[in-house]
Amino acid sequence: MKGEQYLTRTAQFEVVYKKGSSWAHPLLVMKTLPNGLEYSRFGFSVSRRVGNAVTRNRIKRLLREILRTACLKPGWDIVCIARPPVATQSYSVIAPVTKSLLMRAGVLSKDYEKTCSGAN
């Protein structure tokens, strides 16, 4: 993902937190908001309650990879908030949970099965 595809400023996160829609799972919370751009932007919130720096960075790397391989509709700001139980989970557990939240949020491409089956 390119640098422009990340939410980096506190103000960007606050807009998604305040105006965005939310979907929750015991491992993750996902907030989404249409951004009117030609591409989607991503932000990750992994607090110290999740674990030490190594664990938090591992979770962010896993989430980045899952979002990179997902076929998403353009024009969304997406914030993934990790909950503490995610620290003990593997990619094979986190990936379906994340994609389920993306599907519930309506940001996965309608042709997900057709266009992305080879990418995953």
Phi and psi in degrees as GROMACS dihedral restraints (atoms count N, CA, C in turn):
[ dihedral_restraints ]
;  ai    aj    ak    al  type     phi  dphi    fc
    3     4     5     6     1   -84.5    20    10
    4     5     6     7     1   163.1    20    10
    6     7     8     9     1   -59.3    20    10
    7     8     9    10     1   -33.4    20    10
    9    10    11    12     1   -68.8    20    10
   10    11    12    13     1   -13.4    20    10
   12    13    14    15     1   -91.8    20    10
   13    14    15    16     1    14.1    20    10
   15    16    17    18     1  -118.3    20    10
   16    17    18    19     1   144.0    20    10
   18    19    20    21     1   -83.8    20    10
   19    20    21    22     1   121.6    20    10
   21    22    23    24     1  -118.3    20    10
   22    23    24    25     1   -26.1    20    10
   24    25    26    27     1   -97.5    20    10
   25    26    27    28     1   148.6    20    10
   27    28    29    30     1   -56.9    20    10
   28    29    30    31     1   -39.5    20    10
   30    31    32    33     1   -63.0    20    10
   31    32    33    34     1   -36.6    20    10
   33    34    35    36     1   -64.7    20    10
   34    35    36    37     1   -42.9    20    10
   36    37    38    39     1   -64.4    20    10
   37    38    39    40     1   -42.9    20    10
   39    40    41    42     1   -61.0    20    10
   40    41    42    43     1   -38.9    20    10
   42    43    44    45     1   -62.7    20    10
   43    44    45    46     1   -43.4    20    10
   45    46    47    48     1   -67.0    20    10
   46    47    48    49     1   -41.1    20    10
   48    49    50    51     1   -61.9    20    10
   49    50    51    52     1   -43.1    20    10
   51    52    53    54     1   -80.0    20    10
   52    53    54    55     1   -41.7    20    10
   54    55    56    57     1  -103.8    20    10
   55    56    57    58     1   -14.8    20    10
   57    58    59    60     1   -80.0    20    10
   58    59    60    61     1   165.1    20    10
   60    61    62    63     1   -90.7    20    10
   61    62    63    64     1   154.2    20    10
   63    64    65    66     1  -126.1    20    10
   64    65    66    67     1   140.4    20    10
   66    67    68    69     1  -131.9    20    10
   67    68    69    70     1   138.1    20    10
   69    70    71    72     1  -126.0    20    10
   70    71    72    73     1   153.2    20    10
   72    73    74    75     1  -146.2    20    10
   73    74    75    76     1   156.4    20    10
   75    76    77    78     1   -56.7    20    10
   76    77    78    79     1   -22.2    20    10
   78    79    80    81     1   -96.5    20    10
   79    80    81    82     1   -32.6    20    10
   81    82    83    84     1  -142.4    20    10
   82    83    84    85     1   154.6    20    10
   84    85    86    87     1  -122.2    20    10
   85    86    87    88     1   137.0    20    10
   87    88    89    90     1  -123.4    20    10
   88    89    90    91     1   130.9    20    10
   90    91    92    93     1  -118.1    20    10
   91    92    93    94     1   135.1    20    10
   93    94    95    96     1  -131.9    20    10
   94    95    96    97     1   150.6    20    10
   96    97    98    99     1  -153.9    20    10
   97    98    99   100     1   130.2    20    10
   99   100   101   102     1   -61.9    20    10
  100   101   102   103     1   138.9    20    10
  102   103   104   105     1  -113.6    20    10
  103   104   105   106     1    -8.1    20    10
  105   106   107   108     1    73.8    20    10
  106   107   108   109     1     9.3    20    10
  108   109   110   111     1   -99.3    20    10
  109   110   111   112     1   173.1    20    10
  111   112   113   114     1   -86.2    20    10
  112   113   114   115     1     2.3    20    10
  114   115   116   117     1  -143.2    20    10
  115   116   117   118     1   160.4    20    10
  117   118   119   120     1   -93.7    20    10
  118   119   120   121     1   150.2    20    10
  120   121   122   123     1  -120.1    20    10
  121   122   123   124     1   148.9    20    10
  123   124   125   126     1  -125.5    20    10
  124   125   126   127     1   146.8    20    10
  126   127   128   129     1  -138.4    20    10
  127   128   129   130     1   149.6    20    10
  129   130   131   132     1  -128.7    20    10
  130   131   132   133     1   132.7    20    10
  132   133   134   135     1  -122.9    20    10
  133   134   135   136     1   110.9    20    10
  135   136   137   138     1  -129.3    20    10
  136   137   138   139     1   105.1    20    10
  138   139   140   141     1   -79.7    20    10
  139   140   141   142     1   170.7    20    10
  141   142   143   144     1   -65.7    20    10
  142   143   144   145     1   -21.0    20    10
  144   145   146   147     1   -64.8    20    10
  145   146   147   148     1   -22.7    20    10
  147   148   149   150     1   -72.1    20    10
  148   149   150   151     1   -35.0    20    10
  150   151   152   153     1   160.0    20    10
  151   152   153   154     1  -169.0    20    10
  153   154   155   156     1   -75.7    20    10
  154   155   156   157     1  -179.5    20    10
  156   157   158   159     1   -60.1    20    10
  157   158   159   160     1   -39.2    20    10
  159   160   161   162     1   -61.8    20    10
  160   161   162   163     1   -45.3    20    10
  162   163   164   165     1   -65.9    20    10
  163   164   165   166     1   -44.5    20    10
  165   166   167   168     1   -62.9    20    10
  166   167   168   169     1   -42.5    20    10
  168   169   170   171     1   -66.8    20    10
  169   170   171   172     1   -36.3    20    10
  171   172   173   174     1   -61.4    20    10
  172   173   174   175     1   -44.7    20    10
  174   175   176   177     1   -63.0    20    10
  175   176   177   178     1   -43.2    20    10
  177   178   179   180     1   -64.0    20    10
  178   179   180   181     1   -39.9    20    10
  180   181   182   183     1   -63.0    20    10
  181   182   183   184     1   -43.0    20    10
  183   184   185   186     1   -62.0    20    10
  184   185   186   187     1   -46.5    20    10
  186   187   188   189     1   -63.8    20    10
  187   188   189   190     1   -40.1    20    10
  189   190   191   192     1   -60.6    20    10
  190   191   192   193     1   -43.1    20    10
  192   193   194   195     1   -66.3    20    10
  193   194   195   196     1   -40.9    20    10
  195   196   197   198     1   -62.9    20    10
  196   197   198   199     1   -45.0    20    10
  198   199   200   201     1   -70.0    20    10
  199   200   201   202     1   -31.2    20    10
  201   202   203   204     1   -64.9    20    10
  202   203   204   205     1   -39.2    20    10
  204   205   206   207     1   -87.4    20    10
  205   206   207   208     1   -11.7    20    10
  207   208   209   210     1   -79.2    20    10
  208   209   210   211     1   143.7    20    10
  210   211   212   213     1   -87.9    20    10
  211   212   213   214     1    99.6    20    10
  213   214   215   216     1  -104.5    20    10
  214   215   216   217     1   150.2    20    10
  216   217   218   219     1   -69.1    20    10
  217   218   219   220     1   143.6    20    10
  219   220   221   222     1   -74.9    20    10
  220   221   222   223     1   158.0    20    10
  222   223   224   225     1    91.6    20    10
  223   224   225   226     1    33.0    20    10
  225   226   227   228     1  -130.0    20    10
  226   227   228   229     1   143.7    20    10
  228   229   230   231     1  -100.5    20    10
  229   230   231   232     1   126.6    20    10
  231   232   233   234     1  -126.9    20    10
  232   233   234   235     1   125.7    20    10
  234   235   236   237     1  -116.2    20    10
  235   236   237   238     1   124.9    20    10
  237   238   239   240     1  -103.4    20    10
  238   239   240   241     1   124.0    20    10
  240   241   242   243     1  -112.1    20    10
  241   242   243   244     1   118.0    20    10
  243   244   245   246     1   -84.1    20    10
  244   245   246   247     1   136.8    20    10
  246   247   248   249     1   -99.2    20    10
  247   248   249   250     1   154.9    20    10
  249   250   251   252     1   -51.0    20    10
  250   251   252   253     1   -37.4    20    10
  252   253   254   255     1   -63.8    20    10
  253   254   255   256     1   -16.3    20    10
  255   256   257   258     1   -66.5    20    10
  256   257   258   259     1   -22.5    20    10
  258   259   260   261     1   -60.5    20    10
  259   260   261   262     1   -29.0    20    10
  261   262   263   264     1   -96.9    20    10
  262   263   264   265     1     3.4    20    10
  264   265   266   267     1   -97.5    20    10
  265   266   267   268     1   156.1    20    10
  267   268   269   270     1   -98.1    20    10
  268   269   270   271     1   173.4    20    10
  270   271   272   273     1   -56.0    20    10
  271   272   273   274     1   -41.0    20    10
  273   274   275   276     1   -65.0    20    10
  274   275   276   277     1   -18.9    20    10
  276   277   278   279     1   -94.4    20    10
  277   278   279   280     1   -41.4    20    10
  279   280   281   282     1   -71.5    20    10
  280   281   282   283     1   -37.2    20    10
  282   283   284   285     1   -59.7    20    10
  283   284   285   286     1   -51.6    20    10
  285   286   287   288     1   -65.3    20    10
  286   287   288   289     1   -32.8    20    10
  288   289   290   291     1   -64.8    20    10
  289   290   291   292     1   -45.7    20    10
  291   292   293   294     1   -63.5    20    10
  292   293   294   295     1   -45.4    20    10
  294   295   296   297     1   -67.1    20    10
  295   296   297   298     1   -32.5    20    10
  297   298   299   300     1   -63.8    20    10
  298   299   300   301     1   -43.3    20    10
  300   301   302   303     1   -65.3    20    10
  301   302   303   304     1   -39.1    20    10
  303   304   305   306     1   -63.2    20    10
  304   305   306   307     1   -39.7    20    10
  306   307   308   309     1   -66.2    20    10
  307   308   309   310     1   -44.4    20    10
  309   310   311   312     1   -62.3    20    10
  310   311   312   313     1   -34.1    20    10
  312   313   314   315     1   -76.6    20    10
  313   314   315   316     1   -15.3    20    10
  315   316   317   318     1    78.4    20    10
  316   317   318   319     1    24.7    20    10
  318   319   320   321     1  -104.4    20    10
  319   320   321   322     1    -4.4    20    10
  321   322   323   324     1   -77.4    20    10
  322   323   324   325     1   144.8    20    10
  324   325   326   327     1   -61.8    20    10
  325   326   327   328     1   144.4    20    10
  327   328   329   330     1   -62.9    20    10
  328   329   330   331     1   -31.4    20    10
  330   331   332   333     1   -91.7    20    10
  331   332   333   334     1    32.3    20    10
  333   334   335   336     1   -52.9    20    10
  334   335   336   337     1   -49.9    20    10
  336   337   338   339     1   -64.2    20    10
  337   338   339   340     1   -38.8    20    10
  339   340   341   342     1   -76.8    20    10
  340   341   342   343     1   -50.3    20    10
  342   343   344   345     1   -84.4    20    10
  343   344   345   346     1   -24.7    20    10
  345   346   347   348     1  -109.9    20    10
  346   347   348   349     1    -1.5    20    10
  348   349   350   351     1   -62.4    20    10
  349   350   351   352     1   -31.6    20    10
  351   352   353   354     1   -80.3    20    10
  352   353   354   355     1   -23.1    20    10
  354   355   356   357     1   -79.4    20    10
  355   356   357   358     1   -23.3    20    10
